[in-house]
Amino acid sequence: MTELWTVHTADLDAAVLEAARALLDDAFEGDFSDDDWENSLGGMHTLIWEGGELIGHASLVQRRLVHHGRVLRTGYVEAVAVRSDHRRRGHGAAMMDALERVLRKAYDLGALSASEDALEFYESRGWLLWRGPSSVMTPSGVEATKEDDGSIHVLPVGVTMDLDGEITCDWRSGDVW
């Protein structure tokens, strides 16, 4: 039997956090850093369990994005993964349904940076590819993030977005988008 949890980081015990980190390390084949893990904490998580084993994880953390001079309270999707032997069974969609419900009630905007393999998945859910330039507000000022252009997606909830305009994210360690 499959069980879906939606829970805040503060309510996850060490064993569940350890299982989530192991799942993400495996799913991203060693390309999931300590910064990536840190960036996925502090918000809501969806976890899918089957037979007592964690088979899926996704999180939604609060960030601030700037667009056309407006600071937007943003639910940023992080660390979405399903164990390889359980993919293509709707688990990713179930986790995103839960996170998008939170997003629509609590934020102005949803945002994420998608891998090439996941672009079609997010677009099928109504996420819009950001076509304009991206940047980050660093401790020393705004810097372009051209390497992230083409991977950023947004889900406008309470705002109108100019997808060809500039979007700037807040600073954090590791991958800023």
C-alpha positions in Angstrom: 0.0 0.0 0.0 1.2 3.5 -0.9 1.1 6.3 1.7 1.6 10.0 1.0 2.7 12.4 3.7 2.7 16.2 3.5 4.7 17.5 6.5 7.0 20.3 7.6 10.7 19.7 8.0 10.3 20.5 11.8 8.0 17.4 12.1 10.4 14.9 10.4 12.6 12.8 12.7 16.2 12.1 12.0 15.5 8.6 10.5 13.1 10.0 7.9 15.5 12.8 7.0 18.3 10.3 6.6 16.0 8.1 4.4 15.1 11.2 2.3 18.7 12.2 1.8 19.7 8.6 0.8 16.8 8.5 -1.7 17.9 11.8 -3.2 21.6 10.8 -3.4 20.6 7.6 -5.2 18.1 9.3 -7.5 20.5 12.0 -8.6 23.3 9.5 -9.0 25.8 11.4 -6.8 24.9 14.8 -8.2 23.0 15.9 -5.0 25.3 18.0 -2.8 25.1 19.1 0.8 24.0 22.5 -0.4 21.2 20.9 -2.5 20.0 19.1 0.7 20.2 22.2 2.8 18.2 24.1 0.2 15.4 21.5 0.4 14.9 21.9 4.1 12.8 24.4 6.1 9.5 24.0 4.3 6.9 21.4 3.4 7.8 17.9 2.2 5.8 15.3 0.4 7.0 11.8 1.0 5.7 8.6 -0.6 6.0 5.4 1.3 5.4 1.9 0.0 5.7 -1.1 2.3 7.5 1.0 4.9 10.1 2.2 2.4 10.5 5.7 1.2 10.1 5.8 -2.5 9.5 9.5 -3.3 10.4 12.9 -2.0 9.7 16.6 -2.9 9.9 19.8 -1.0 8.5 23.3 -1.2 10.5 26.1 0.5 9.9 29.8 0.7 12.0 32.1 -1.4 11.8 35.7 -2.6 11.9 36.4 -6.4 11.9 39.9 -7.9 10.1 40.6 -11.1 9.4 44.1 -12.6 10.4 45.7 -9.3 8.0 43.6 -7.2 9.2 41.1 -4.5 7.2 37.9 -4.8 6.6 35.4 -2.0 7.6 32.3 -3.8 7.1 28.6 -3.1 10.2 27.0 -4.6 10.1 23.3 -5.5 13.2 21.4 -4.5 14.6 17.8 -4.4 11.9 16.0 -6.4 12.7 12.3 -6.9 11.1 8.9 -7.1 13.1 5.7 -6.6 14.1 4.4 -10.0 12.1 1.1 -9.7 8.9 3.1 -8.9 8.9 5.7 -11.6 6.2 6.3 -14.2 3.4 5.2 -11.7 2.1 8.6 -10.8 4.1 9.2 -7.7 5.7 12.4 -8.9 2.3 13.7 -9.9 0.9 12.8 -6.5 3.7 14.6 -4.7 3.4 17.7 -6.9 -0.4 17.7 -6.4 0.2 18.0 -2.7 2.9 20.7 -3.0 0.9 22.7 -5.6 -2.1 22.7 -3.2 0.1 24.4 -0.5 1.6 26.7 -3.1 -1.7 27.9 -4.4 -2.9 28.8 -0.9 0.3 30.3 0.6 2.3 32.0 -2.2 2.2 34.5 -5.0 4.2 32.3 -7.3 5.7 28.9 -7.7 9.1 28.4 -9.2 11.6 25.6 -9.9 14.6 24.7 -11.9 14.0 21.6 -13.9 16.5 19.1 -15.3 16.2 18.4 -19.0 14.5 15.0 -18.2 11.7 16.7 -16.2 10.8 19.6 -18.5 7.9 17.8 -20.1 6.5 16.7 -16.7 6.4 20.2 -15.3 5.0 21.7 -18.5 2.2 19.1 -18.6 1.2 20.3 -15.1 0.9 23.9 -16.2 4.3 25.2 -15.2 5.5 27.8 -17.6 9.1 28.0 -19.0 10.8 31.3 -18.1 12.0 32.8 -21.4 13.6 36.0 -20.1 16.9 36.5 -18.5 17.6 35.3 -14.9 19.8 36.6 -12.2 20.6 36.3 -8.5 20.9 39.0 -5.8 24.4 38.1 -4.4 26.0 39.7 -1.4 27.9 42.0 -3.8 25.0 42.8 -6.1 22.9 41.4 -9.0 24.6 38.9 -11.2 23.2 37.2 -14.4 22.6 33.4 -14.2 22.7 32.6 -17.9 23.6 29.0 -17.2 20.1 28.6 -15.7 18.2 30.2 -18.5 16.0 27.6 -20.2 15.5 25.5 -17.0 13.5 27.9 -14.8 9.7 27.3 -14.6 7.1 29.3 -12.9 3.5 28.7 -11.8 1.8 32.1 -11.3 -0.8 31.9 -8.6 -1.7 35.5 -7.6 0.3 37.5 -10.1 0.6 38.2 -13.8 4.1 37.4 -15.1 5.9 38.7 -18.2 7.7 35.4 -19.1 10.2 37.4 -21.3 11.1 39.9 -18.5 13.9 39.5 -16.0 13.6 37.5 -12.9 15.9 37.6 -9.9 16.2 35.1 -7.1 17.5 35.6 -3.6 21.0 34.4 -2.7 21.8 31.0 -1.2 24.7 28.6 -1.2 25.1 26.0 -3.9 22.8 26.2 -7.0 21.0 29.5 -6.7 18.2 28.3 -9.0 
